[in-house]
Amino acid sequence: MQARMNGPVNPDVMTAIQLLNKAVHAGGADPLVIELVHLRASQINGCSPCVFAGVASAKKHGESDERLHNVVSWRETPFFTQAERAALALAEAATRIQDGASGVTDEIWDAAAAHFDQKQLSAIILNIALTNFFNRLNHTVREQAGKTW
């Protein structure tokens, strides 16, 4: 598979994306939670460049290989806190809306709200949406894994 485009997107778009990323990271959520949510949504969407970049970024934040290898099966492992599990469930529910799933149920929302304040939840939700945005862009232009941004 070969990428369909070379180079960055429109500079105005890149500025907007940078501002959105800044808002995510200013939201007060643990950076590792942000990274885990990004990685899980990217796994669901099969976005290899985002999975690659997400793993690299999570490692820079101190994430272990053991946990990174198990994000895909987070429900069946003992490696994640209850707060991380709530964030991962939220990421899955918000990402899988096209699958005919029920989306973010009250149970999923309440579990996340029990662990994160409104500002943190806003950051996590924005991160999920941004990740899905990037996943779709990367699929469209056939971006290749191997880059970090």
C-alpha positions as CSV (number, residue, x, y, z in Angstrom):
1,M,0.0,0.0,0.0
2,Q,1.3,3.4,-0.9
3,A,0.3,6.8,0.6
4,R,-2.0,8.9,-1.6
5,M,-0.6,12.2,-0.5
6,N,2.8,13.6,0.6
7,G,3.3,16.3,3.1
8,P,1.1,17.9,5.7
9,V,-2.4,19.0,5.3
10,N,-3.4,22.6,4.9
11,P,-1.5,24.8,7.4
12,D,-4.7,26.3,8.7
13,V,-6.0,22.9,9.5
14,M,-2.7,22.0,11.2
15,T,-3.1,25.1,13.4
16,A,-6.6,24.1,14.3
17,I,-5.5,20.6,15.1
18,Q,-2.7,21.9,17.3
19,L,-5.1,24.1,19.3
20,L,-7.4,21.1,19.8
21,N,-4.5,19.0,21.0
22,K,-3.5,21.8,23.3
23,A,-7.1,21.7,24.8
24,V,-6.9,18.0,25.3
25,H,-3.7,18.2,27.2
26,A,-4.9,21.2,29.2
27,G,-7.9,19.2,30.4
28,G,-6.2,17.7,33.4
29,A,-6.7,14.1,32.5
30,D,-3.7,11.8,33.2
31,P,-1.5,11.8,30.0
32,L,-1.4,8.0,30.1
33,V,-5.2,7.9,30.1
34,I,-5.2,10.2,27.0
35,E,-2.7,7.9,25.3
36,L,-4.6,4.7,26.2
37,V,-7.8,6.1,24.8
38,H,-6.1,7.2,21.6
39,L,-4.5,3.8,21.2
40,R,-7.7,1.9,21.8
41,A,-9.8,3.9,19.3
42,S,-7.0,3.6,16.7
43,Q,-6.9,-0.2,17.2
44,I,-10.7,-0.4,16.7
45,N,-10.4,1.7,13.5
46,G,-7.4,-0.3,12.2
47,C,-5.4,2.9,11.8
48,S,-1.8,1.7,11.8
49,P,-0.1,5.1,11.7
50,C,-2.1,6.2,14.8
51,V,-1.4,2.9,16.6
52,F,2.3,3.3,15.8
53,A,2.4,6.9,16.9
54,G,0.2,6.2,19.9
55,V,2.5,3.5,21.2
56,A,5.6,5.7,20.7
57,S,3.9,8.6,22.5
58,A,2.7,6.4,25.4
59,K,6.2,5.1,25.9
60,K,7.5,8.6,26.1
61,H,5.0,9.2,28.9
62,G,6.4,6.1,30.7
63,E,3.9,3.5,29.6
64,S,5.0,-0.1,29.9
65,D,5.2,-2.6,27.0
66,E,3.1,-5.0,29.1
67,R,0.2,-2.6,29.3
68,L,0.6,-1.4,25.7
69,H,0.4,-5.0,24.4
70,N,-2.8,-5.6,26.4
71,V,-4.8,-2.5,25.5
72,V,-6.6,-4.5,22.9
73,S,-7.7,-7.0,25.6
74,W,-8.0,-4.6,28.5
75,R,-11.2,-6.3,29.9
76,E,-9.4,-9.6,30.3
77,T,-6.2,-8.3,32.0
78,P,-5.3,-7.1,35.5
79,F,-3.1,-4.3,34.2
80,F,-5.5,-1.3,34.2
81,T,-7.1,0.8,36.9
82,Q,-10.8,1.3,37.3
83,A,-10.4,4.8,35.9
84,E,-8.5,3.6,32.9
85,R,-11.1,0.9,32.3
86,A,-13.8,3.5,32.4
87,A,-12.0,5.7,29.9
88,L,-11.3,2.7,27.6
89,A,-15.0,1.7,27.7
90,L,-16.0,5.3,26.9
91,A,-13.5,5.3,24.0
92,E,-14.9,2.0,22.6
93,A,-18.5,3.1,22.9
94,A,-17.9,6.5,21.3
95,T,-15.8,4.9,18.5
96,R,-18.1,2.0,17.6
97,I,-21.2,4.0,16.9
98,Q,-21.3,2.8,13.3
99,D,-21.3,-0.8,14.4
100,G,-25.0,-0.6,15.5
101,A,-23.8,-0.7,19.1
102,S,-25.8,1.3,21.7
103,G,-23.1,4.0,21.9
104,V,-22.3,5.6,25.2
105,T,-24.8,4.2,27.6
106,D,-25.7,5.8,30.9
107,E,-23.7,3.0,32.6
108,I,-20.6,3.7,30.6
109,W,-21.0,7.5,31.1
110,D,-21.6,7.1,34.9
111,A,-18.5,4.9,35.3
112,A,-16.4,7.5,33.5
113,A,-18.0,10.4,35.5
114,A,-17.2,8.6,38.7
115,H,-13.5,8.8,37.9
116,F,-13.1,12.1,36.0
117,D,-14.4,15.6,36.6
118,Q,-16.1,17.6,33.8
119,K,-12.9,19.2,32.5
120,Q,-11.1,15.8,32.4
121,L,-14.1,14.2,30.7
122,S,-14.2,17.0,28.1
123,A,-10.6,16.4,27.4
124,I,-11.1,12.6,27.1
125,I,-14.1,13.0,24.8
126,L,-12.3,15.5,22.6
127,N,-9.3,13.2,22.4
128,I,-11.6,10.3,21.3
129,A,-13.2,12.5,18.6
130,L,-9.8,13.8,17.4
131,T,-8.5,10.2,17.3
132,N,-11.4,9.1,15.2
133,F,-10.9,12.2,12.9
134,F,-7.2,11.3,12.4
135,N,-8.1,7.6,11.8
136,R,-10.4,8.6,9.0
137,L,-8.0,11.0,7.4
138,N,-5.2,8.4,7.6
139,H,-7.4,5.7,6.0
140,T,-8.5,8.0,3.2
141,V,-4.9,9.0,2.2
142,R,-3.4,5.6,3.1
143,E,-0.9,7.1,5.5
144,Q,1.7,4.6,6.4
145,A,2.8,3.6,9.9
146,G,6.2,4.6,11.0
147,K,5.8,8.3,11.7
148,T,5.3,10.2,14.9
149,W,3.8,13.7,15.0
